[in-house]
C-alpha cells in the first residue's frame, strides 16, 4: 500500500470489506468486527454525550463517533475505532459472563419471585387500600380541625403581617405601628 491519498482510500475500502487494514491488532478482520467497532464507537460517543449534555448530545455524540470511526483515517478516527473495539470487547465479555453464569436469567427469576411475593402480600394484607384509607382520614381530620380553629387563616394573616414588616423595614419605615401603611 502506498502512503498517498489512494492508499488511504484503499485502507478504508479494506476495512469496509473486512479484509484487514495491514495492522492486525488495530483493525477488525471481518465485516462483523468492523460493524462491532462502529457500533462500539457510536455507543461510547452517545454515552459520553448523554452524560455531558443530555439526550440531544447523546444522538450527536453517537453519530459523530460512528462517522469518525468509519471515515476518518487520522488520529481522531483511530481513537474512535480503538474506543469502539474496547466497547465491543467489553460487551462481548459481559455477554460471555452472562451466558456462563446465567445472570440475566437469575435476575429475571428473582424479580418475578419478588413481584409475586409483593402481590401475595398486598392481596393478603391490603396494604395499599389501608394506606389510602389512612391518608384520606388524616386529610379529613386536618380539614375539620382547620375549619374549627381557623388555622390556615391565622397562619396566612401572620405571614402577611411578617412580610409587611420586612417590606417596611427595607423601605426604611421601621416596621413598628403608626401610619406607615402597615396592615393589622
C-alpha positions as CSV (number, residue, x, y, z in Angstrom):
1,X,0.0,0.0,0.0
2,X,1.2,3.5,-0.8
3,X,1.1,6.4,1.6
4,X,-0.7,8.7,-0.7
5,X,-4.4,9.6,-0.9
6,X,-5.1,6.4,-2.9
7,X,-3.5,4.4,-0.1
8,X,-5.9,5.9,2.5
9,X,-8.8,5.1,0.2
10,X,-7.6,1.5,-0.2
11,X,-7.2,1.3,3.6
12,X,-10.8,2.4,4.1
13,X,-12.1,0.1,1.4
14,X,-10.2,-2.9,3.0
15,X,-11.8,-2.1,6.4
16,X,-15.2,-1.9,4.9
17,X,-14.7,-5.2,3.0
18,X,-13.3,-6.8,6.2
19,X,-10.1,-7.8,4.5
20,X,-7.9,-6.2,7.2
21,X,-6.0,-3.0,7.2
22,X,-2.4,-4.0,7.5
23,X,-2.4,-3.7,11.3
24,X,-4.0,-6.9,12.6
25,X,-4.0,-5.7,16.2
26,X,-5.8,-2.4,15.4
27,X,-8.3,-3.4,12.7
28,X,-11.0,-6.0,12.6
29,X,-10.6,-8.8,10.1
30,X,-14.3,-9.4,9.3
31,X,-17.3,-7.3,8.4
32,X,-18.8,-8.3,11.8
33,X,-15.7,-7.0,13.6
34,X,-15.9,-3.7,11.6
35,X,-19.6,-3.4,12.4
36,X,-18.9,-4.0,16.1
37,X,-16.2,-1.4,16.0
38,X,-18.5,1.2,14.6
39,X,-21.4,0.3,16.9
40,X,-19.0,0.4,19.9
41,X,-17.6,3.8,18.9
42,X,-21.2,5.2,18.4
43,X,-22.3,3.7,21.7
44,X,-19.3,5.3,23.5
45,X,-20.0,8.7,21.9
46,X,-23.7,8.5,22.7
47,X,-23.0,7.6,26.3
48,X,-20.5,10.4,26.7
49,X,-22.9,12.9,25.1
50,X,-25.7,11.8,27.4
51,X,-23.6,12.2,30.5
52,X,-22.2,15.6,29.5
53,X,-25.2,17.3,28.0
54,X,-28.3,15.2,27.8
55,X,-30.3,13.3,25.2
56,X,-29.7,15.6,22.2
57,X,-26.0,15.4,22.7
58,X,-26.2,11.6,23.0
59,X,-27.5,11.5,19.5
60,X,-24.9,14.0,18.2
61,X,-22.1,12.2,20.1
62,X,-23.2,8.8,18.8
63,X,-23.4,9.9,15.2
64,X,-20.1,11.9,15.3
65,X,-18.2,9.0,16.9
66,X,-19.6,6.5,14.3
67,X,-18.7,8.8,11.4
68,X,-15.2,9.4,12.8
69,X,-14.7,5.6,13.2
70,X,-16.0,4.9,9.7
71,X,-14.3,7.6,7.7
72,X,-11.5,9.5,9.5
73,X,-8.1,8.0,8.8
74,X,-6.3,10.4,11.1
75,X,-5.8,10.3,14.8
76,X,-9.5,11.1,15.6
77,X,-10.6,8.1,13.6
78,X,-8.0,5.8,15.3
79,X,-9.2,7.0,18.7
80,X,-12.8,6.4,17.7
81,X,-12.0,2.9,16.3
82,X,-9.9,2.0,19.4
83,X,-12.8,3.1,21.6
84,X,-15.2,1.1,19.5
85,X,-13.0,-2.0,19.8
86,X,-12.8,-1.6,23.6
87,X,-16.5,-1.2,23.9
88,X,-17.2,-4.2,21.6
89,X,-14.7,-6.3,23.6
90,X,-16.2,-5.3,26.9
91,X,-19.7,-6.0,25.6
92,X,-18.6,-9.4,24.4
93,X,-17.1,-10.3,27.7
94,X,-20.2,-9.2,29.6
95,X,-22.3,-11.4,27.2
96,X,-19.9,-14.3,27.8
97,X,-20.1,-13.8,31.6
98,X,-23.9,-13.7,31.4
99,X,-24.1,-16.8,29.3
100,X,-21.7,-18.7,31.6
101,X,-23.3,-17.6,34.9
102,X,-26.9,-17.1,33.7
103,X,-27.0,-13.6,35.4
104,X,-29.9,-12.3,33.3
105,X,-31.9,-15.4,33.8
106,X,-31.3,-15.3,37.6
107,X,-32.2,-11.6,37.8
108,X,-35.5,-12.2,35.9
109,X,-36.4,-15.1,38.1
110,X,-35.6,-13.2,41.3
111,X,-37.6,-10.2,40.1
112,X,-40.6,-12.4,39.2
113,X,-40.5,-14.0,42.6
114,X,-40.3,-10.6,44.3
115,X,-43.2,-9.3,42.4
116,X,-45.3,-12.4,43.1
117,X,-44.5,-12.1,46.8
118,X,-45.4,-8.4,46.9
119,X,-48.7,-9.2,45.1
120,X,-49.5,-12.0,47.5
121,X,-48.6,-9.8,50.5
122,X,-50.9,-7.0,49.1
123,X,-53.7,-9.4,48.5
124,X,-53.5,-10.9,52.0
125,X,-52.9,-7.6,53.9
126,X,-54.4,-5.0,51.6
127,X,-51.6,-2.6,52.4
128,X,-52.3,-0.1,49.5
129,X,-56.0,0.3,50.4
130,X,-55.2,0.7,54.1
131,X,-52.6,3.3,53.4
132,X,-55.0,5.1,51.1
133,X,-57.7,5.0,53.8
134,X,-55.4,6.3,56.5
135,X,-54.3,9.2,54.3
136,X,-57.9,10.1,53.4
137,X,-58.7,10.1,57.2
138,X,-55.7,12.2,58.0
139,X,-56.7,14.8,55.4
140,X,-60.3,14.8,56.6
141,X,-59.2,15.4,60.2
142,X,-56.9,18.2,59.2
143,X,-59.6,19.9,57.2
144,X,-62.1,19.6,60.1
145,X,-59.5,21.0,62.5
146,X,-58.8,23.8,60.2
147,X,-62.5,24.7,59.9
148,X,-62.9,24.7,63.7
149,X,-59.7,26.5,64.6
150,X,-59.1,28.7,61.5
151,X,-55.5,27.6,61.3
152,X,-55.0,28.5,57.7
153,X,-56.4,31.9,58.2
154,X,-54.2,32.6,61.3
155,X,-51.1,31.4,59.5
156,X,-51.9,33.4,56.4
157,X,-52.5,36.6,58.5
158,X,-49.3,36.1,60.4
159,X,-47.4,35.6,57.3
160,X,-48.8,38.7,55.6
161,X,-48.1,40.8,58.7
162,X,-44.5,39.5,58.9
163,X,-43.9,40.1,55.2
164,X,-45.3,43.6,55.5
165,X,-42.9,44.3,58.4
166,X,-40.0,43.1,56.3
167,X,-41.1,45.2,53.4
168,X,-41.5,48.3,55.6
169,X,-38.1,47.7,57.2
170,X,-36.5,47.5,53.8
171,X,-38.2,50.8,52.8
172,X,-36.8,52.4,56.0
173,X,-40.1,52.9,57.7
174,X,-39.1,50.9,60.8
175,X,-41.9,48.4,60.7
176,X,-43.5,49.4,64.1
177,X,-47.1,50.5,64.2
178,X,-48.2,54.0,63.1
179,X,-49.4,55.3,59.8
180,X,-46.8,53.8,57.7
181,X,-49.2,51.5,55.7
182,X,-48.8,48.5,58.0
183,X,-51.7,46.0,57.9
184,X,-53.1,45.0,61.3
